[in-house]
């Protein structure tokens, strides 16, 4: 079956902290924080980049995010599974309007294990503010598959190659998929919404119906 995907809504119950994990020849970094979702404590892992200059993250932090999906989300509560959904509020950077009027992609800094490189510094400030003001936080991604409560893959989840290729009828690997893109949104009330979108340099578009890069695909711009 497809990877379990959805969105969780809550307020932060912990500070965001930077953690690195080894993936092949690079270290990938995430901001981790805790949410209470439907009475349980969930771990959230938000992708912020790597220490590999050949595999940088691309990101957008949109401080004036405006989109009809915010109305749908404001009425949500707890965890909402969206596996197999091919309409908003499930996210697809290529097949929905979610990225309209959000500006250009930026390259992340090369991560060095500190909280100074971007987008870590900006996201940490945003999450610290959300914690102080008890602002609702919305995290899109894939639910942890090991039985624990958590959500990760908060980036575009299509367009990868190699071991991430999605083969029809085979859902055994951590694969590409359409309508399973990740994101982080924060509702700051009268100050409006902030959205964080991310993808990797090595994720290429356009993609086919399985989420794999098409023959003519190039790095997202």
GIMOTA-V37445 format. One record per backbone hydrogen bond with DSSP energy under -0.5 kcal/mol. NH is the residue of the N-H (numbers start at 1). CO is the residue of the C=O. E is the energy in kcal/mol with one decimal. If there is no record, write none. Layout:
nh = {NH | NH}
co = {CO | CO}
e = {E | E}
This chain:
nh = {6 | 7 | 8 | 9 | 10 | 13 | 14 | 17 | 19 | 21 | 23 | 26 | 28 | 28 | 29 | 30 | 31 | 32 | 32 | 33 | 35 | 36 | 37 | 37 | 38 | 40 | 42 | 42 | 43 | 44 | 45 | 46 | 46 | 47 | 48 | 49 | 51 | 53 | 55 | 58 | 59 | 60 | 62 | 62 | 63 | 65 | 65 | 70 | 71 | 72 | 73 | 74 | 75 | 75 | 76 | 78 | 80 | 82 | 83 | 85 | 90 | 96 | 100 | 102 | 106 | 108 | 109 | 111 | 111 | 121 | 123 | 124 | 125 | 126 | 127 | 128 | 129 | 130 | 131 | 132 | 133 | 134 | 134 | 135 | 137 | 138 | 139 | 140 | 140 | 141 | 142 | 143 | 144 | 150 | 151 | 152 | 154 | 155 | 156 | 159 | 164 | 165 | 167 | 167 | 170 | 171 | 175 | 176 | 177 | 181 | 182 | 183 | 184 | 185 | 186 | 187 | 188 | 188 | 191 | 192 | 193 | 194 | 195 | 196 | 197 | 199 | 201 | 203 | 204 | 204 | 205 | 208 | 211 | 213 | 214 | 217 | 218 | 220}
co = {141 | 80 | 139 | 78 | 137 | 34 | 34 | 32 | 30 | 28 | 26 | 23 | 21 | 26 | 49 | 19 | 46 | 17 | 30 | 44 | 42 | 11 | 35 | 40 | 36 | 37 | 35 | 40 | 149 | 33 | 151 | 31 | 44 | 45 | 29 | 29 | 27 | 51 | 52 | 199 | 106 | 197 | 60 | 195 | 61 | 62 | 193 | 67 | 68 | 68 | 69 | 70 | 71 | 72 | 73 | 9 | 7 | 5 | 5 | 82 | 87 | 92 | 97 | 99 | 59 | 57 | 118 | 50 | 109 | 117 | 119 | 120 | 121 | 122 | 123 | 124 | 125 | 126 | 127 | 128 | 129 | 130 | 131 | 130 | 10 | 185 | 8 | 138 | 183 | 6 | 152 | 4 | 150 | 148 | 43 | 142 | 45 | 153 | 198 | 211 | 161 | 162 | 165 | 170 | 167 | 169 | 173 | 164 | 157 | 91 | 155 | 140 | 196 | 138 | 194 | 136 | 186 | 192 | 188 | 189 | 65 | 186 | 62 | 184 | 60 | 58 | 56 | 200 | 159 | 202 | 218 | 212 | 208 | 160 | 206 | 214 | 205 | 203}
e = {-2.5 | -2.1 | -2.0 | -2.0 | -1.9 | -2.4 | -0.6 | -2.5 | -2.6 | -2.4 | -3.2 | -2.1 | -2.6 | -0.5 | -3.2 | -2.6 | -2.4 | -3.2 | -0.7 | -1.4 | -2.1 | -0.7 | -0.7 | -3.3 | -0.5 | -2.0 | -3.5 | -0.6 | -1.9 | -2.4 | -2.1 | -2.4 | -0.5 | -0.6 | -2.4 | -1.0 | -1.4 | -0.6 | -2.0 | -3.7 | -2.6 | -2.3 | -0.6 | -3.1 | -0.7 | -0.8 | -1.5 | -2.1 | -1.2 | -1.1 | -2.5 | -2.3 | -0.8 | -0.6 | -2.0 | -0.6 | -3.0 | -2.9 | -0.9 | -2.4 | -1.7 | -1.5 | -1.8 | -1.4 | -2.3 | -3.2 | -2.9 | -3.0 | -0.5 | -2.0 | -2.6 | -2.9 | -1.9 | -2.1 | -2.9 | -2.5 | -2.2 | -2.5 | -2.2 | -2.3 | -2.7 | -0.6 | -0.6 | -2.2 | -3.3 | -3.2 | -2.3 | -0.5 | -3.0 | -2.2 | -2.3 | -1.8 | -2.4 | -0.7 | -2.1 | -2.5 | -0.5 | -1.2 | -2.4 | -3.2 | -1.7 | -1.6 | -0.6 | -0.6 | -2.7 | -0.5 | -1.6 | -2.3 | -1.8 | -2.3 | -2.5 | -1.2 | -2.0 | -2.8 | -2.6 | -2.4 | -0.8 | -2.3 | -1.6 | -2.1 | -0.6 | -2.4 | -2.0 | -2.9 | -2.2 | -2.4 | -2.6 | -2.1 | -3.0 | -0.7 | -2.8 | -2.8 | -1.7 | -0.5 | -2.6 | -2.0 | -2.8 | -1.1}
